Amino acid sequence: MTPRAYSKKARMTESGFLNAVLYTALGVGAFVAGFAILIKLAPFQLWKEVVQERNIAVAILAGAVALGLSWIIAATMH
């Protein structure tokens, strides 16, 4: 397969801007879904622990999960 034929197959659309918007929407949607699953599976109320109880460990855990999800989504979409 030639590089030119491969590059044509890899595109979603012909417009670069439209591709960026589509990939961004897919990435943000995947991130929101993943973080929502984390909130539902956590054995505690995440927002209450971070805001009301000022639990720094839970805030660091949530941030680490958010970064991990972002890196996985970015690597997959790239």
C-alpha positions in Angstrom: 0.0 0.0 0.0 1.5 3.3 -1.0 1.7 6.2 1.5 -0.7 8.2 -0.6 -3.4 5.5 -0.5 -3.0 5.0 3.2 -3.4 8.7 4.0 -6.6 8.8 2.0 -8.1 5.9 4.0 -7.1 7.4 7.4 -9.1 10.6 6.9 -12.6 10.8 8.3 -13.5 13.7 6.0 -11.7 15.9 3.5 -11.8 19.0 5.7 -9.0 19.2 8.3 -11.1 21.5 10.5 -14.0 19.2 10.5 -11.7 16.3 11.4 -10.4 18.3 14.3 -13.9 19.1 15.6 -15.0 15.4 15.2 -12.0 14.0 17.0 -12.3 16.7 19.7 -16.0 15.8 20.3 -15.3 12.1 20.4 -12.4 12.6 22.8 -14.4 14.9 25.2 -17.3 12.5 25.1 -15.1 9.5 25.9 -13.5 11.5 28.8 -16.8 12.5 30.2 -18.1 8.9 30.0 -15.0 7.5 31.6 -15.0 10.0 34.5 -18.8 9.5 35.0 -18.0 5.8 35.4 -15.3 6.6 37.9 -17.7 8.7 40.0 -20.4 5.9 40.0 -17.9 3.2 40.9 -16.2 5.1 43.7 -17.2 3.9 47.2 -17.5 7.5 48.3 -19.0 10.7 47.1 -16.2 12.3 45.1 -17.5 15.9 45.1 -18.3 15.9 48.8 -14.9 14.5 49.7 -13.0 17.1 47.7 -15.1 20.2 48.3 -16.6 19.8 51.8 -14.2 17.5 53.5 -11.1 19.0 51.7 -9.6 15.6 51.2 -6.5 16.2 49.2 -5.7 12.5 48.6 -9.1 12.1 46.8 -8.5 15.2 44.7 -5.0 13.9 43.7 -6.6 10.5 42.8 -9.3 12.2 40.7 -6.7 14.3 38.9 -4.5 11.3 38.2 -7.5 9.4 36.8 -8.4 12.4 34.6 -4.8 12.7 33.3 -4.7 8.9 32.6 -8.0 9.0 30.7 -6.8 12.0 28.7 -3.5 10.3 27.7 -5.2 7.1 26.7 -7.8 9.0 24.6 -5.2 11.2 23.0 -3.0 8.2 22.1 -6.0 6.3 20.7 -7.2 9.3 18.6 -3.8 10.2 17.4 
